[in-house]
């Protein structure tokens, strides 16, 4: 049985990478391969993060020395994550262990395009020590071609889990006029635009409720809540914090529309999760989103920052039962036909099986 060492965040970390990896735990993937998880990051204060990182490096060194994996699968992003993963890449490279770098990053311009020549050189050097880079979409493959040869890049999109009973329940009940957002509360996710969107939607749907489920920096959360207050839509919004498990399941079942006004994305797990629950989606035409949100079919893809378009499409879905139900069914169909966990797992296993130990 092939031995895989997977470098991952702690399972309780907020964000898409942990969501992807947590789906691997206990799945068929663990039956088909001998997987050792090395946790390299956790949420918390600087000391907690530093200690977790150091422990991760020691754990990884022990795995390389004594467990001798056939390949290393690293889950990484841009920004600080790039620098945290560098030691793992160098250690595996020195031990001649094949490296798969699963890129979950979003803001490529800030990370590479706008970087200094010195930083670009470093990024190219590190990424080219990897045998394969996994991109989440065709667009991201094109971006990564600026760093490594196209032959090194494989596209494996993120996945969702189907909850057909949630769609059936939604079809039977009346519309709750509930719009759900899941994720980081910050500028990249478009959260500063949401107060204006709520104000506009309220004109068409007075009792609309936006559930902003997530967490961000103290500064961002305070600023967004202040904007909510200034737009006089406090009664139309709620902030339950970062949710997971049964609470997340409940919110996804109660929602009528999913909303993600991002300016930058790869293949967002939040949208895939929502589609797995049969939710229509209003989002933006960035990253891999247009590949899963088909404009006019299971929702709408708007230009980032287009408040009027966001508002019109959300209002349309909330007030037109037929449009909402058709979009809901199409969301589930898209997941079932191309973005199920089984399809994702098979593509990952195909990649594992064709990579030979050096």
C-alpha positions, -999 to 999 in steps of 0.1 A, spaced: 0 0 0 14 34 -10 24 56 19 12 93 17 24 120 41 -1 148 40 8 183 54 -25 198 66 -39 224 90 -55 214 123 -90 201 116 -106 230 136 -89 257 115 -114 281 99 -113 281 61 -114 261 29 -82 241 32 -93 225 65 -128 218 50 -112 200 20 -89 179 42 -115 171 68 -134 153 40 -105 130 35 -104 118 71 -123 86 75 -130 83 38 -122 56 12 -89 75 6 -76 63 39 -85 27 30 -67 29 -3 -35 45 10 -16 46 42 -19 83 51 0 101 78 -13 136 86 12 162 97 -5 193 111 14 225 104 -10 252 114 -37 261 139 -58 291 148 -48 310 179 -23 336 191 12 340 176 28 317 202 3 289 195 9 292 158 46 292 162 46 261 185 23 243 161 46 251 132 77 239 150 60 207 161 49 201 125 85 204 112 98 179 138 69 155 131 75 158 93 113 151 98 105 120 118 80 108 91 106 113 64 133 95 84 114 66 98 82 62 79 96 68 44 66 80 25 62 73 -12 50 109 -17 42 141 1 10 159 -4 12 195 9 -19 218 12 -8 254 9 -19 289 0 -3 322 -8 11 348 16 23 335 50 13 299 41 39 299 13 67 306 38 54 281 63 54 254 37 89 261 24 107 239 50 84 210 42 92 213 5 130 215 10 130 186 35 111 164 11 132 175 -19 164 166 0 150 132 8 141 126 -29 104 122 -20 80 133 -47 60 164 -38 24 174 -47 17 210 -37 -21 215 -36 -25 252 -41 -56 267 -24 -45 304 -27 -66 332 -41 -48 365 -44 -23 357 -71 -16 393 -82 -5 403 -47 14 370 -42 33 369 -75 24 394 -102 30 425 -81 59 410 -61 95 421 -64 119 403 -87 136 388 -57 104 374 -44 94 361 -78 127 342 -81 122 327 -46 86 316 -55 98 300 -88 126 282 -70 104 267 -43 75 257 -65 98 241 -91 111 217 -65 76 203 -64 67 175 -89 31 185 -93 10 216 -85 -27 210 -81 -47 239 -94 -84 244 -85 -95 256 -119 -84 263 -155 -79 299 -147 -56 291 -118 -37 267 -141 -30 296 -164 -18 318 -135 5 291 -122 20 287 -156 39 319 -149 58 300 -122 62 264 -133 59 245 -167 24 236 -176 33 199 -175 37 202 -137 1 215 -132 -29 192 -127 -65 205 -122 -85 189 -94 -115 209 -84 -128 210 -49 -159 190 -40 -192 189 -22 -214 164 -3 -249 160 -16 -278 166 9 -308 157 -13 -332 158 17 -323 194 23 -335 203 -13 -367 183 -8 -374 201 25 -368 235 9 -392 227 -20 -420 219 4 -417 249 27 -424 286 22 -395 309 14 -378 322 45 -363 352 27 -329 342 42 -296 349 24 -266 331 37 -229 340 36 -202 317 49 -165 325 52 -140 351 62 -155 385 70 -131 408 51 -125 428 19 -114 400 -3 -147 382 2 -166 414 -6 -181 418 28 -178 456 28 -203 455 -1 -229 435 18 -244 463 38 -253 482 6 -267 450 -9 -289 444 22 -302 480 19 -311 475 -18 -327 441 -13 -348 454 16 -366 477 -8 -380 447 -26 -381 422 3 -386 442 36 -383 412 59 -351 398 42 -326 383 66 -288 381 58 -269 356 79 -232 365 78 -217 334 93 -180 337 95 -151 355 112 -126 381 103 -101 404 120 -114 425 148 -110 456 126 -129 441 97 -158 428 118 -161 461 136 -161 480 103 -187 458 86 -210 459 116 -207 497 117 -217 499 80 -247 477 87 -257 502 114 -251 532 91 -273 517 64 -300 511 89 -303 473 82 -293 460 116 -327 442 119 -321 425 85 -287 410 94 -272 386 119 -237 375 128 -236 340 143 -198 338 141 -179 309 125 -201 279 123 -195 242 117 -212 208 123 -249 207 131 -252 245 133 -238 249 98 -261 222 86 -291 239 101 -282 273 86 -277 258 51 -311 240 53 -329 272 65 -314 295 38 -330 303 5 -301 319 -14 -263 317 -9 -243 349 -15 -206 352 -19 -195 387 -34 -158 378 -35 -131 398 -54 -107 369 -55 -112 331 -52 -99 297 -63 -127 272 -61 -146 282 -29 -157 254 -7 -185 276 7 -202 278 -27 -198 240 -33 -212 233 2 -242 255 -5 -248 238 -39 -246 204 -22 -276 216 -1 -295 226 -33 -291 264 -28 -292 289 -56 -260 310 -56 -253 347 -63 -216 353 -66 -189 368 -88 -172 358 -120 -137 354 -105 -115 323 -101 -132 290 -106 -167 303 -96 -181 306 -131 -173 269 -136 -197 260 -108 -221 289 -108 -236 289 -143 -251 323 -149 -289 322 -153 -290 284 -145 -282 277 -108 -277 313 -99 -259 344 -111 -223 355 -116 -219 393 -113 -190 416 -115 -173 421 -81 -186 452 -64 -217 455 -86 -242 463 -58 -272 468 -81 -267 435 -99 -262 416 -67 -294 432 -52 -315 426 -83 -305 389 -86 -310 382 -49 -344 399 -50 -354 380 -81 -346 346 -65 -364 355 -32 -395 367 -49 -399 342 -78 -405 307 -65 -401 291 -99 -367 307 -106 -355 298 -71 -366 262 -74 -352 257 -108 -318 271 -98 -318 250 -66 -323 218 -86 -296 228 -110 -271 235 -82 -275 199 -70 -273 185 -105 -240 203 -111 -225 188 -79 -238 154 -87 -225 153 -122 -190 168 -117 -182 179 -81 -190 150 -58 -164 138 -33 -161 105 -52 -151 122 -84 -126 143 -65 -112 113 -47 -108 93 -79 -89 121 -96 -66 124 -66 -60 87 -66 -52 87 -103 -25 114 -96 -11 94 -66 -9 63 -87 11 78 -115 37 94 -94 66 71 -87 91 73 -59 124 89 -70 
